[in-house]
Amino acid sequence: MDITSEATAGLKGITNSTDTLKEKKLREACAGFEALMLKQILSQARQGIEKSGLLDGGYGEEMFQSIQDDQMTQKMAGSNGLGFGEMLYRQLSQAHLPASKEK
């Protein structure tokens, strides 16, 4: 499963028909980074939850939660979640795109 497959949906929706291949790849990388950051935030928050010990599922539960976190963060990033990806794209595109493309 590719983490950027669904995560880039939000930023791909922003693409222009005039985007170059380099700009499209930058958008995909930024969306993937946003999904990765959201997953880290979510997993750190989940670690702060105290387990009761009564219904803990062990390794199977951890694996399921990891897959669920992947899917949830991809959806969040795909809908422009917190906007990390878009902000990162703006910063990087200003720094690395030719002056004629800047708006």
Backbone as a printed PyTorch tensor [residue, N CA C, xyz], in Angstrom:
tensor([[[  0.8420,  -1.1780,   0.0000],
         [  0.0000,   0.0000,   0.0000],
         [  0.8840,   1.2360,   0.0000]],

        [[  0.6500,   2.1330,  -0.8960],
         [  1.4150,   3.3590,  -1.0300],
         [  0.7690,   4.4410,  -0.1910]],

        [[  1.5230,   5.0170,   0.7420],
         [  0.9600,   6.0130,   1.6540],
         [  0.5260,   7.2800,   0.9240]],

        [[  1.1240,   7.5560,  -0.2280],
         [  0.7630,   8.7750,  -0.9430],
         [ -0.4090,   8.5920,  -1.8860]],

        [[ -0.8810,   7.3800,  -2.0700],
         [ -1.9490,   7.1380,  -3.0410],
         [ -3.1990,   7.9460,  -2.7280]],

        [[ -3.7030,   7.8520,  -1.5080],
         [ -4.8840,   8.6100,  -1.1380],
         [ -4.5150,   9.9530,  -0.5480]],

        [[ -3.3430,  10.0370,   0.0660],
         [ -2.9440,  11.2620,   0.7400],
         [ -2.7650,  12.4150,  -0.2290]],

        [[ -2.4080,  12.1220,  -1.4500],
         [ -2.1710,  13.1950,  -2.4100],
         [ -3.4490,  13.6750,  -3.0750]],

        [[ -4.5630,  13.0570,  -2.7810],
         [ -5.8190,  13.4370,  -3.4310],
         [ -6.1480,  14.9020,  -3.1820]],

        [[ -5.9510,  15.3840,  -1.9670],
         [ -6.2600,  16.7740,  -1.6500],
         [ -5.3670,  17.7490,  -2.3900]],

        [[ -4.0850,  17.4840,  -2.3880],
         [ -3.1680,  18.3700,  -3.0800],
         [ -3.2230,  18.1880,  -4.5890]],

        [[ -3.5660,  16.9830,  -5.0480],
         [ -3.7090,  16.7790,  -6.4890],
         [ -4.8920,  17.5760,  -7.0230]],

        [[ -5.9070,  17.7480,  -6.1870],
         [ -7.0620,  18.5220,  -6.5990],
         [ -6.7280,  19.9880,  -6.8150]],

        [[ -5.6380,  20.4290,  -6.2240],
         [ -5.2170,  21.8140,  -6.3330],
         [ -4.3560,  22.0420,  -7.5720]],

        [[ -3.8540,  20.9830,  -8.1700],
         [ -2.9290,  21.1230,  -9.2900],
         [ -3.5660,  21.8650, -10.4510]],

        [[ -2.7470,  22.5580, -11.1610],
         [ -3.1730,  23.2670, -12.3680],
         [ -2.7840,  22.4550, -13.5820]],

        [[ -3.4430,  22.6920, -14.6820],
         [ -3.0800,  21.9880, -15.9070],
         [ -1.7150,  22.4370, -16.4100]],

        [[ -1.2460,  23.5810, -15.9120],
         [  0.0600,  24.0920, -16.3410],
         [  1.1990,  23.5840, -15.4540]],

        [[  0.8750,  22.7860, -14.4350],
         [  1.9190,  22.2470, -13.5580],
         [  2.8670,  21.3640, -14.3550]],

        [[  4.1300,  21.5190, -14.0880],
         [  5.1280,  20.6600, -14.7140],
         [  5.2130,  19.3530, -13.9400]],

        [[  5.9360,  18.4130, -14.4720],
         [  6.1260,  17.1300, -13.7980],
         [  6.8030,  17.3410, -12.4440]],

        [[  7.7440,  18.2810, -12.4070],
         [  8.4480,  18.5780, -11.1600],
         [  7.4880,  19.1260, -10.1030]],

        [[  6.5620,  19.9850, -10.5170],
         [  5.5810,  20.5460,  -9.5820],
         [  4.6240,  19.4690,  -9.0890]],

        [[  4.2030,  18.5740,  -9.9660],
         [  3.3020,  17.4860,  -9.5630],
         [  3.9830,  16.5630,  -8.5650]],

        [[  5.2460,  16.2420,  -8.8180],
         [  5.9790,  15.3850,  -7.8960],
         [  6.1850,  16.0730,  -6.5510]],

        [[  6.3980,  17.3800,  -6.5800],
         [  6.5500,  18.1340,  -5.3400],
         [  5.2470,  18.1100,  -4.5500]],

        [[  4.1150,  18.2770,  -5.2180],
         [  2.8150,  18.2120,  -4.5410],
         [  2.6000,  16.8430,  -3.9090]],

        [[  2.9400,  15.7850,  -4.6250],
         [  2.7790,  14.4270,  -4.1030],
         [  3.6760,  14.1990,  -2.8940]],

        [[  4.8980,  14.6910,  -2.9630],
         [  5.8260,  14.5250,  -1.8440],
         [  5.3420,  15.2920,  -0.6180]],

        [[  4.8230,  16.4760,  -0.8240],
         [  4.3090,  17.2830,   0.2940],
         [  3.0850,  16.6350,   0.9240]],

        [[  2.2050,  16.0770,   0.1150],
         [  1.0280,  15.3830,   0.6420],
         [  1.4360,  14.1300,   1.4000]],

        [[  2.4120,  13.4190,   0.8960],
         [  2.9230,  12.2400,   1.5930],
         [  3.5520,  12.6060,   2.9210]],

        [[  4.2550,  13.7330,   2.9470],
         [  4.8630,  14.2040,   4.1940],
         [  3.7840,  14.5700,   5.2080]],

        [[  2.7160,  15.2200,   4.7390],
         [  1.6210,  15.5770,   5.6420],
         [  0.9910,  14.3160,   6.2340]],

        [[  0.7730,  13.2980,   5.4220],
         [  0.1980,  12.0480,   5.9130],
         [  1.1230,  11.3980,   6.9430]],

        [[  2.4140,  11.4330,   6.6910],
         [  3.3810,  10.8630,   7.6130],
         [  3.3890,  11.6220,   8.9420]],

        [[  3.3410,  12.9440,   8.8800],
         [  3.3120,  13.7550,  10.1020],
         [  2.0380,  13.4940,  10.9010]],

        [[  0.9010,  13.4130,  10.2230],
         [ -0.3570,  13.1330,  10.9130],
         [ -0.3270,  11.7620,  11.5770]],

        [[  0.2950,  10.7910,  10.9200],
         [  0.3920,   9.4460,  11.5080],
         [  1.2450,   9.4830,  12.7670]],

        [[  2.3410,  10.2170,  12.7400],
         [  3.1910,  10.3340,  13.9180],
         [  2.4350,  10.9950,  15.0740]],

        [[  1.7050,  12.0590,  14.7680],
         [  0.9300,  12.7560,  15.7980],
         [ -0.1070,  11.8200,  16.3950]],

        [[ -0.8080,  11.0910,  15.5480],
         [ -1.8400,  10.1740,  16.0020],
         [ -1.2600,   9.0310,  16.8330]],

        [[ -0.1390,   8.4780,  16.4050],
         [  0.4470,   7.3610,  17.1610],
         [  0.9860,   7.8340,  18.5070]],

        [[  1.5410,   9.0460,  18.5610],
         [  2.0070,   9.5850,  19.8390],
         [  0.8370,   9.8480,  20.7780]],

        [[ -0.2580,  10.3490,  20.2370],
         [ -1.4510,  10.5900,  21.0580],
         [ -2.0130,   9.2690,  21.5780]],

        [[ -1.9890,   8.2490,  20.7540],
         [ -2.5060,   6.9390,  21.1540],
         [ -1.6470,   6.3190,  22.2660]],

        [[ -0.3600,   6.6000,  22.2700],
         [  0.5110,   6.0600,  23.3150],
         [  0.1910,   6.6610,  24.6810]],

        [[ -0.3830,   7.8430,  24.6810],
         [ -0.7320,   8.4970,  25.9380],
         [ -1.9860,   7.9480,  26.5880]],

        [[ -2.7030,   7.0860,  25.8860],
         [ -3.9210,   6.4990,  26.4340],
         [ -3.5470,   5.2790,  27.2640]],

        [[ -3.9730,   5.2810,  28.5050],
         [ -3.6530,   4.1710,  29.3940],
         [ -4.5330,   2.9650,  29.0700]],

        [[ -3.9170,   1.7920,  28.9830],
         [ -4.6610,   0.5600,  28.6920],
         [ -5.1320,  -0.0550,  29.9980]],

        [[ -6.3500,  -0.5850,  29.9630],
         [ -6.9360,  -1.1540,  31.1720],
         [ -6.4160,  -2.5540,  31.4640]],

        [[ -6.0100,  -3.2800,  30.4440],
         [ -5.5340,  -4.6400,  30.6270],
         [ -6.6360,  -5.6720,  30.5160]],

        [[ -7.8840,  -5.2340,  30.5460],
         [ -8.9950,  -6.1610,  30.4960],
         [ -9.2340,  -6.6960,  29.0890]],

        [[ -9.2340,  -5.8200,  28.1070],
         [ -9.5450,  -6.2280,  26.7330],
         [ -8.4330,  -5.8960,  25.7450]],

        [[ -7.2210,  -5.8320,  26.1990],
         [ -6.1130,  -5.5390,  25.2900],
         [ -5.9090,  -6.7090,  24.3430]],

        [[ -5.7750,  -6.3910,  23.0560],
         [ -5.6770,  -7.4290,  22.0400],
         [ -4.2700,  -7.8410,  21.6950]],

        [[ -3.2780,  -7.2660,  22.3320],
         [ -1.8940,  -7.6420,  22.0760],
         [ -1.4110,  -7.1810,  20.7110]],

        [[ -0.5990,  -8.0290,  20.0770],
         [  0.0240,  -7.6840,  18.8030],
         [ -1.0030,  -7.4790,  17.6960]],

        [[ -2.0510,  -8.2980,  17.6790],
         [ -3.0910,  -8.1650,  16.6540],
         [ -3.7770,  -6.8150,  16.7110]],

        [[ -4.0590,  -6.3410,  17.9100],
         [ -4.7020,  -5.0370,  18.0640],
         [ -3.7610,  -3.9170,  17.6210]],

        [[ -2.4910,  -4.0370,  17.9900],
         [ -1.5160,  -3.0220,  17.5860],
         [ -1.3920,  -2.9480,  16.0670]],

        [[ -1.3810,  -4.1150,  15.4250],
         [ -1.2850,  -4.1550,  13.9680],
         [ -2.5230,  -3.5250,  13.3270]],

        [[ -3.6900,  -3.8720,  13.8370],
         [ -4.9310,  -3.3060,  13.3170],
         [ -4.9520,  -1.7980,  13.4960]],

        [[ -4.5520,  -1.3130,  14.6830],
         [ -4.5510,   0.1300,  14.9190],
         [ -3.5640,   0.8400,  14.0110]],

        [[ -2.4430,   0.2130,  13.7160],
         [ -1.4650,   0.8090,  12.8120],
         [ -2.0480,   0.9620,  11.4020]],

        [[ -2.7180,  -0.0870,  10.9300],
         [ -3.3450,  -0.0270,   9.6090],
         [ -4.4660,   1.0080,   9.5960]],

        [[ -5.2430,   1.0310,  10.6760],
         [ -6.3250,   2.0070,  10.7840],
         [ -5.7710,   3.4300,  10.8090]],

        [[ -4.6780,   3.6420,  11.5320],
         [ -4.0480,   4.9640,  11.5720],
         [ -3.5510,   5.3830,  10.1930]],

        [[ -2.9640,   4.4300,   9.4460],
         [ -2.5150,   4.7250,   8.0840],
         [ -3.6660,   5.2220,   7.2260]],

        [[ -4.7600,   4.4860,   7.2600],
         [ -5.9220,   4.8500,   6.4400],
         [ -6.5140,   6.1910,   6.8630]],

        [[ -6.6250,   6.3940,   8.1780],
         [ -7.2120,   7.6290,   8.6750],
         [ -6.3590,   8.8500,   8.3070]],

        [[ -5.0410,   8.7170,   8.4460],
         [ -4.1760,   9.8550,   8.1360],
         [ -4.1290,  10.1260,   6.6410]],

        [[ -4.2360,   9.0880,   5.8130],
         [ -4.2830,   9.2970,   4.3670],
         [ -5.5470,  10.0690,   3.9920]],

        [[ -6.6650,   9.7190,   4.6160],
         [ -7.9190,  10.4380,   4.3520],
         [ -7.8170,  11.8780,   4.8320]],

        [[ -7.2140,  12.0730,   6.0000],
         [ -7.0710,  13.4260,   6.5420],
         [ -6.1860,  14.2820,   5.6400]],

        [[ -5.0710,  13.7270,   5.2070],
         [ -4.1640,  14.4790,   4.3350],
         [ -4.8020,  14.7090,   2.9750]],

        [[ -5.5850,  13.7530,   2.5080],
         [ -6.2570,  13.8800,   1.2140],
         [ -7.3120,  14.9620,   1.1950]],

        [[ -7.8610,  15.2830,   2.3570],
         [ -8.8670,  16.3420,   2.4220],
         [ -8.2450,  17.6260,   2.9590]],

        [[ -6.9490,  17.7890,   2.7060],
         [ -6.1780,  18.9460,   3.1780],
         [ -6.2010,  19.0680,   4.6860]],

        [[ -6.2800,  17.9460,   5.3880],
         [ -6.2330,  17.8370,   6.8440],
         [ -5.9190,  19.1160,   7.5940]],

        [[ -4.6720,  19.3080,   7.9270],
         [ -4.2650,  20.4860,   8.6740],
         [ -3.5740,  21.5140,   7.7910]],

        [[ -3.3300,  21.1760,   6.5570],
         [ -2.7100,  22.1130,   5.6290],
         [ -1.1920,  22.1100,   5.6340]],

        [[ -0.5660,  21.1480,   6.3360],
         [  0.8900,  21.0740,   6.3430],
         [  1.4310,  20.9150,   4.9250]],

        [[  0.8160,  20.0280,   4.1670],
         [  1.2920,  19.7370,   2.8170],
         [  1.2280,  20.9440,   1.9050]],

        [[  0.1430,  21.6810,   1.9660],
         [ -0.0040,  22.8760,   1.1260],
         [  0.9910,  23.9540,   1.5340]],

        [[  1.1800,  24.1540,   2.8350],
         [  2.1550,  25.1490,   3.2980],
         [  3.5660,  24.7660,   2.8660]],

        [[  3.8910,  23.4960,   3.0040],
         [  5.2110,  23.0210,   2.6010],
         [  5.4110,  23.1910,   1.1030]],

        [[  4.3670,  22.8690,   0.3210],
         [  4.4600,  23.0350,  -1.1270],
         [  4.7340,  24.4970,  -1.4910]],

        [[  4.0200,  25.4120,  -0.8760],
         [  4.2240,  26.8470,  -1.1680],
         [  5.6520,  27.2700,  -0.8670]],

        [[  6.1680,  26.8400,   0.3010],
         [  7.5260,  27.2080,   0.6790],
         [  8.5610,  26.6370,  -0.2930]],

        [[  8.4260,  25.3640,  -0.5990],
         [  9.4060,  24.7230,  -1.4710],
         [  9.2930,  25.2000,  -2.9130]],

        [[  8.0770,  25.4570,  -3.3740],
         [  7.9300,  25.9020,  -4.7570],
         [  8.4790,  27.3190,  -4.9350]],

        [[  8.3530,  28.1620,  -3.9320],
         [  8.9170,  29.5110,  -4.0310],
         [ 10.4290,  29.4590,  -4.0610]],

        [[ 10.9970,  28.5190,  -3.3320],
         [ 12.4450,  28.4250,  -3.2380],
         [ 13.0860,  27.7620,  -4.4510]],

        [[ 12.3300,  26.8770,  -5.1440],
         [ 12.9780,  26.0640,  -6.1750],
         [ 12.3950,  26.1760,  -7.5700]],

        [[ 11.2950,  26.8820,  -7.7470],
         [ 10.7280,  27.0030,  -9.0830],
         [ 11.2840,  28.2470,  -9.7790]],

        [[ 11.3470,  28.2400, -11.0890],
         [ 11.8520,  29.4060, -11.8150],
         [ 10.9970,  30.6460, -11.5230]],

        [[ 11.6160,  31.7980, -11.6190],
         [ 10.9340,  33.0590, -11.3180],
         [  9.7430,  33.3100, -12.2420]],

        [[  9.7670,  32.8040, -13.4590],
         [  8.6740,  33.0270, -14.3960],
         [  7.3990,  32.3110, -13.9700]],

        [[  7.4920,  31.2440, -13.1720],
         [  6.3350,  30.4930, -12.7350],
         [  5.7040,  31.0640, -11.4840]],

        [[  6.4360,  31.8790, -10.7240],
         [  5.9220,  32.4240,  -9.4730],
         [  4.7680,  33.3730,  -9.7460]],

        [[  3.8420,  33.3910,  -8.7880],
         [  2.6590,  34.2560,  -8.9300],
         [  2.7180,  35.4120,  -7.9810]]])
